[in-house]
Amino acid sequence: MDARRYILASCQLLCTATRPNRALFLHGIVHRSDRISVAAARYSSHFTAEELPHQRPKVTLNTIKSLYKRNIPIASLTAHDFPSGIVADRAGVDLVLVGDSLAMVALGYDNTNQITMDEMLSHCRAVARGSKAPFLVADLPFGTYEVSPEQALESSIRLIREAKMEGVKLEGGIEMAATIKKITTAGIPVIGHIGLTPQRSASLGGFRVQARTATGARKLLRSAQALQEAGCFAIILEAVPAPVAKFVTQALTIPTIGIGAGNQCSGQVLVQLDMLGSFDRFTPKFVKKYADAFETNSAAIAEYVRDVKERSFPGEEHAYSMRNEDDIKKLEEMDIATAKVSSSGM
């Protein structure tokens, strides 16, 4: 069948199809440049990364720098898997961070230090398959960069080469400047992270607000300046008083990304599962819940369970039909008892 006749027949079928079948049928038509190829009919909601619509221009380091120069806040968000990467991309997030926070919110670990490099690589690859437009940055897991600058560079290279990340983030102040310099000199973009550094929470006395005194503020600024000098393209300020974050932001020539640091930073970042309300447990003071995913999802799953128990799901609209009436009649004429005996003897 030539392309014109196929399109005409397709339109006729589409007009008579039910809404669910229209969606399935449309998935079977694939446009490629100046020709039309016919793909197999789709009978699954699953799709590949290649099928995602890419409508936004790619965010690059130059994009981040441009936003900073124009004083436009940088919207950052974590992602931990393929769906969360898609959502962040579709919502217009500028920078996606595959943070080691996923150790706690996605894997159920007690702290962020338990996640391994192999686990991070797996999650980074999943996010990269779903998040195409944002600039992608991954946390260096605890134990993969502290031993030496050479270890840190090797770990960073793995995240770039094996997981399709575009930059890395690591925690620490002045003491990590040489390590950051080693990574940036190799051409890998780095985000610094100071203030509350979760990987070092034990040595900080727990998850506590940092730099609450003038002395603490000066120390934070010295660390920020050292990281800037080492080549960081941005610095995350976590859990510091808003006036201190503003002071540090004004003193730097690179963006600051705040999390619990007030609204005068160059941008903001939150953990996606926290801001979506995915848990019914404690969330930090600085988290604004933009949804109540836990209650919504719980109610939806409870309704599904009820529908299954009551046999109201699946309905006819969720089921597939046989090819024609003759096949249905033949099926109805089959001897169930004989079929059972035949099956047991196989």
Secondary structure by P-SEA (a helix, b strand, c coil): ccaaaaaaaaaaaaaaccaaaaaaaaaaccccccbbbbccccccccccccccccccccccaaaaaaaaaaccbbbbbbbccaaaaaaaaaacccbbbbccccccccccccccccccaaaaaaaaaaaaacccccbbbbbcccccccccaaaaaaaaaaaaacccccbbbbbbcccaaaaaaaaaaacbbbbbbccccccccccccccccccccaaaaaaaaaaaaaaaaacccbbbbccccaaaaaaaaaaccbbbbbcccccccccccccccccccccccccccccccccaaaaaaaaaaaaaaaaaaaccccccccccccccaaaaaaaaaccaaaaaaaaaac
